[in-house]
Every structure is written in C-alpha cells, then in structure tokens.
Amino acid sequence: MALPPASWAIPEINILSAEGFSGRADLCVIPDGGRSIGYEIKTEKDSLSRLAHQVRTYDHCFAERVLATTPRHLGEVCQLLPETWGLIVLDPVGHEVIGRQQLPQLQQQDLAGRLILETLHVEELNGLLHHLEVTRTHTMNNDQRRALLNTHYDVATLRELAFQTLAVRKGGRVYATRVGMS
C-alpha cells in the first residue's frame, strides 16, 4: 500500500453549516497543494442520530467527505449517506481500516483553509503579525488580525503558517500533525 501524499492532519477542528450551526469535524486532512478531506468517525459506541446534520455541515466545509464506521452501522449508513461521500469500514475493536465501500467525490466547496486560520488564538495571530513587524495589535479583534495577515500573505503561504503554528501548539484540543512523509 502506497503512502498517502504529505499532508497536514488536524483533529477536532470547528466547522460551520451553511445555516450557521457549528460543530466539530473528527479529522481534517489537507494534502500539500491539495483540497481538504473531512472525516467523520462513528465507532461501535456512537449513535447515528446526528449524522444527517453532520453531513450537511461537512458538505459545507470540505472538498471531500468520508465516513469511517464499523460493520454495526453499515446497513443504516448506506441508507443515510449521500453517494458523494466516501465510506471506510473500521475494525470494531482496534479501529483499523478493514475495507473501503466507496470513494468520495470532489466538490468545489472547500472552506477548510479559512477554518484553520479561524482556529488560531489571539497570541498566535499576534505572533504571525509580529513577524511582519506589526506590533500594535492590542486594539485589534481577530477578524482584523486575520484580514491584515490576508493582505500580506497569499493563501498558500498563510495556510502553511497556520499549519506550522498549530503544529507547535501545546495543550490545545486542536493542533496539526504532518503525516505521509517518507
């Protein structure tokens, strides 16, 4: 089995539906130079009661969407999950991938880059601004900080800076990890 391309993996990232409802993606993976993949994970202990809402929210945020679940949920999931979603089957005990039922279809919608930048804390945004020699940040709100960063960096550079910032974050629920590198 070939290694996946070099990617950033961000667990538990906050996401939003088109209606403005918030939630969390179990895992967001963004391959270098690629589009986002949102993974929702349903183990033996999970319920599918929120799946319809989660599907709408993931559809609003990610270019590709994948549900990883155990055999217990397969029958119901096959009825609930849109054909545009990928489906991975997990071992019920160890949660290793034991099969793929369908591949995800790419869509144009991809808000993950923006969501990653919105994950950064005040001190992290200020740190990025200080590299630009912007030091008077105490009166800015986070939207203003992000807007200023957007005027100085292109999207790819800003996304990479956000990944690197999340990679060194200590003690937070949301962080970034490099995966798939040889």
VMD Tcl script that draws the C-alpha trace (Angstrom):
set ca {
  {0.00 0.00 0.00}
  {1.46 3.37 -1.04}
  {1.93 6.12 1.49}
  {-0.55 8.99 1.19}
  {0.90 12.25 -0.08}
  {2.44 14.53 2.52}
  {-0.44 16.15 4.36}
  {-1.45 18.07 7.45}
  {-3.91 16.36 9.79}
  {-5.99 18.47 12.18}
  {-8.30 16.67 14.63}
  {-11.38 18.24 16.21}
  {-11.48 21.38 14.02}
  {-14.53 23.62 14.42}
  {-16.81 23.68 11.38}
  {-19.96 25.57 10.35}
  {-23.03 24.65 8.36}
  {-24.48 26.91 5.67}
  {-27.21 27.78 8.19}
  {-24.61 28.96 10.70}
  {-24.73 25.97 13.06}
  {-21.40 24.92 14.46}
  {-19.91 21.53 15.08}
  {-16.60 19.69 15.04}
  {-15.02 17.52 12.39}
  {-13.37 14.44 13.83}
  {-10.45 14.88 11.43}
  {-9.50 17.28 8.65}
  {-6.69 16.22 6.30}
  {-5.20 18.61 3.76}
  {-2.62 17.15 1.37}
  {0.17 19.51 0.30}
  {-1.22 21.54 -2.58}
  {-4.50 19.63 -2.35}
  {-8.07 20.04 -1.26}
  {-9.49 19.26 2.17}
  {-10.88 15.91 3.28}
  {-13.21 15.83 6.27}
  {-13.54 12.56 8.19}
  {-16.48 11.74 10.45}
  {-15.85 8.68 12.62}
  {-18.63 6.50 14.04}
  {-17.47 3.63 16.24}
  {-19.48 0.90 17.93}
  {-20.28 3.24 20.83}
  {-21.56 6.08 18.63}
  {-25.11 6.85 17.60}
  {-26.11 7.91 14.09}
  {-28.75 10.35 15.39}
  {-26.72 13.45 14.40}
  {-25.39 12.09 11.10}
  {-27.83 13.98 8.82}
  {-26.84 17.30 10.43}
  {-23.14 16.35 10.30}
  {-23.42 15.50 6.60}
  {-24.82 18.97 5.82}
  {-22.09 20.64 7.88}
  {-19.25 18.63 6.32}
  {-20.73 19.26 2.85}
  {-20.49 22.98 3.54}
  {-16.84 22.85 4.67}
  {-14.84 20.15 2.87}
  {-13.98 19.31 -0.73}
  {-14.15 15.57 0.05}
  {-16.11 13.92 2.85}
  {-15.58 10.44 4.28}
  {-17.42 8.46 6.93}
  {-15.35 5.86 8.77}
  {-17.54 3.39 10.64}
  {-17.76 -0.13 11.96}
  {-19.79 -3.00 10.45}
  {-22.52 -2.46 13.08}
  {-23.57 0.81 11.41}
  {-23.13 -0.19 7.74}
  {-26.75 -1.04 6.96}
  {-28.15 2.23 8.30}
  {-25.24 4.32 6.98}
  {-25.75 3.03 3.44}
  {-29.30 4.41 3.57}
  {-28.36 7.77 5.15}
  {-25.07 8.67 3.47}
  {-25.09 10.58 0.16}
  {-23.35 8.91 -2.78}
  {-20.88 11.81 -2.86}
  {-19.34 10.67 0.42}
  {-16.60 8.11 0.81}
  {-17.18 5.19 3.15}
  {-14.48 3.33 5.09}
  {-15.12 0.28 7.28}
  {-13.24 0.06 10.58}
  {-12.47 -2.93 12.77}
  {-14.90 -2.70 15.73}
  {-12.17 -3.30 18.32}
  {-8.89 -1.80 17.09}
  {-10.45 0.69 14.63}
  {-8.02 -0.22 11.84}
  {-9.31 0.22 8.29}
  {-10.59 -3.15 7.07}
  {-12.31 -2.03 3.88}
  {-13.48 0.77 1.60}
  {-17.07 0.76 0.40}
  {-16.96 3.86 -1.80}
  {-14.62 6.70 -2.73}
  {-15.56 10.32 -2.04}
  {-16.48 12.65 -4.89}
  {-14.74 16.02 -5.08}
  {-16.87 19.14 -4.80}
  {-15.92 22.78 -5.32}
  {-16.83 23.91 -1.79}
  {-13.69 23.97 0.39}
  {-13.68 26.25 3.44}
  {-11.07 24.31 5.45}
  {-8.27 26.83 4.84}
  {-10.40 29.60 6.34}
  {-11.47 27.39 9.23}
  {-7.84 26.60 10.08}
  {-6.97 30.29 10.25}
  {-10.03 30.89 12.46}
  {-8.71 28.22 14.84}
  {-5.67 30.32 15.75}
  {-5.74 32.05 19.14}
  {-5.10 35.77 19.70}
  {-1.49 35.25 20.77}
  {-0.83 33.02 17.74}
  {-2.27 35.60 15.33}
  {-0.25 38.31 17.06}
  {2.89 36.19 16.70}
  {2.33 35.95 12.95}
  {1.75 39.70 12.77}
  {4.91 40.41 14.78}
  {6.91 38.61 12.07}
  {5.58 41.34 9.77}
  {6.73 43.94 12.33}
  {3.13 44.79 13.20}
  {3.31 45.34 16.95}
  {0.26 47.44 17.77}
  {-2.23 44.57 17.82}
  {-3.80 45.07 21.26}
  {-6.74 47.08 19.88}
  {-7.50 44.67 17.02}
  {-10.09 41.92 17.08}
  {-9.33 38.55 15.50}
  {-11.17 39.38 12.26}
  {-8.94 42.43 11.87}
  {-5.84 40.38 12.62}
  {-6.80 37.77 10.01}
  {-7.65 40.47 7.45}
  {-4.25 42.09 7.94}
  {-2.50 38.73 7.52}
  {-4.50 38.16 4.31}
  {-3.17 41.42 2.88}
  {0.46 40.36 3.45}
  {0.39 36.66 2.51}
  {-1.03 34.65 -0.35}
  {-3.47 31.87 0.56}
  {-0.94 29.02 0.31}
  {1.65 30.78 2.49}
  {-0.91 31.79 5.10}
  {-2.29 28.25 5.22}
  {1.23 26.85 5.74}
  {1.92 29.40 8.51}
  {-1.33 28.38 10.23}
  {-0.35 24.68 10.00}
  {3.09 25.39 11.43}
  {1.56 27.42 14.24}
  {-0.88 24.64 15.11}
  {1.94 22.07 14.95}
  {3.75 23.72 17.88}
  {0.61 24.44 19.91}
  {0.82 22.98 23.41}
  {-2.13 21.66 25.37}
  {-4.87 22.60 22.92}
  {-7.70 20.44 21.62}
  {-6.94 21.50 18.04}
  {-3.42 21.00 16.68}
  {-1.77 19.96 13.41}
  {0.46 16.99 12.60}
  {2.44 16.20 9.46}
  {1.58 12.78 8.02}
  {2.54 10.71 4.98}
  {6.11 11.95 4.73}
  {8.83 9.42 3.99}
}
mol new
graphics top color blue
foreach p $ca { graphics top sphere $p radius 0.5 }
foreach p [lrange $ca 0 end-1] q [lrange $ca 1 end] { graphics top cylinder $p $q radius 0.2 }
display resetview
